[in-house]
Amino acid sequence: MSDKKPELYGIYTREQWLRDFGAGAENYVPPVLDPADVPESVRPLVTVAEIFGIRNDVTRGDFIDKLSDEALRAFCDTMERFKPAYDSFMDSLPKDVKQWSKTAKHFLYLSPAYAEAHGELYVCRKAPRHET
């Protein structure tokens, strides 16, 4: 990683973000989230949000690309198991994201993380689906 800073409104490739600006998964520092900020029905997802609730698209994509099939499958299975509770919680939040807790904001990024992980696992890697 270099000491370069991205220019305001600059357009960069994924590779440039990773190489020049430190957007890679190895530089991601997971937050510490407060389970008390979310309903009991989704508290098991707090640790998942700490790991996968990554705001930056490039960092999240790099993180997902580097995970094993088993780790991706575990994440996808967890999200599928909690989908109704997750959707209900997200729907209950105020429209103004500025009113959300830090924990809720990281929950928001579980949705694109799930979509990317599912696509990586079952489309890109063509992993076999398993019966639950």
Beta strands, then each sheet from edge to edge (+ up, - down):
end
